[in-house]
C-alpha cells in the first residue's frame, strides 16, 4: 500500500472519521489551551479549529454548549470574547490528563474499592447519575447496589460524590479476598464485571489509524500540520482511553493492546510536539501578544517532552 503524505493522511482521516466539533473543542482546550493559561481569545480558537473544517458558527455553538455544561466560561472585553476553563472543571481536566498522558502502569495490591447503597436510600435521579459516573470512572456493577473497582482512585471518587451531592449517602470501603476461604477464580469476576471487547477493538483501531504516521515522524512537519496531527492523535486516543476501566495490569489480557497504543501515542506526540507548539503559540499571540508559553507540567507529558 502506498505511503500517504501527511497532507493525504489528514484529509483521509477527516473524511473517514471526522471528530464532532464539541468534543474536538474539549480536546483542544485540554491538550493545547490548558498548558497556556487555560484562556483563549475566540479569534485564536477560530484559527486553531479552521484546519478541521469547523467554521465560526459551529465553533460558537460548541463553546456555548460547553459553557452551559459547566466546562467553560465566556469573558467579554468590549467587542472581543475569550473562553476559559471554568475553575470548578479544572480537577476533571487534570484527572483526564493524568489518565491520557501517564503510563499504563496501574498495579494491583489485592485491594478492592467497593460502594454499597441500601435499597431505597438514594432517590432514582441521583442513583442514575451515580451509575453513569461510576461506569465512566471504570467501576463495575457487581450486583444490585454494589459497585467495585480493583484500583479505584480515592480522590476522583470523592470529587465525584461531592459534585453529585452524594457525599455520605453510600457506604465506601476497601476489601480484599480472605486467603483461608476458597473462592471463584479472579479472572471470572473480571470477565463478568468488565466487557473489554469494545476497548480492545478501540485500541486496535487507533493503532491501525496512526501507525502509518511513524514513517513521517522525522520528516519535519509544518507547524500547522503537526498541530492537526497532534490534536487528532490525542482526540482519538482520549476517545478510547477514557472508556478503558484502567484495571491493574495483573488483571488484563496479555498482550494488552492499550500498552501498544500508549507507546504509539507517546512516540508520535514527542516527535511532533515542538512544531505543534509553534502553531499554538503563534495562533494565541495573534490575539494576545502576552499569551504565555506552555507551563512546566506540559513537559512532563508522556514521561517527558523535549
Secondary structure, DSSP 4 states (H G I P E B T S, - for coil): -PPPPHHHHHHHHHHHSPPPHHHHHHHHIIIIIGGGTSEEEHHHHHHHHHTTT--HHHHHHHHHHHHHTTSEEEEEETTEEEEEE-GGGHHHHHHHHHHHHS-S-----S-EEEEE--TTSS-HHHHHHHHHHHHHTT-EEEETTEEEETT--HHHHHHHHHHHT-TTSSEEEEE---TTS----HHHHHHHH---HHHHHHHHHHHHHHGGGGGGTTS---HHHHHHHHHHHHHHHHHHHTTS----GGGS-SS-HHHHHHHHHHHHHHHHHHHHHHHHHHHHHHH-TTPPPP-GGGGGGGG---
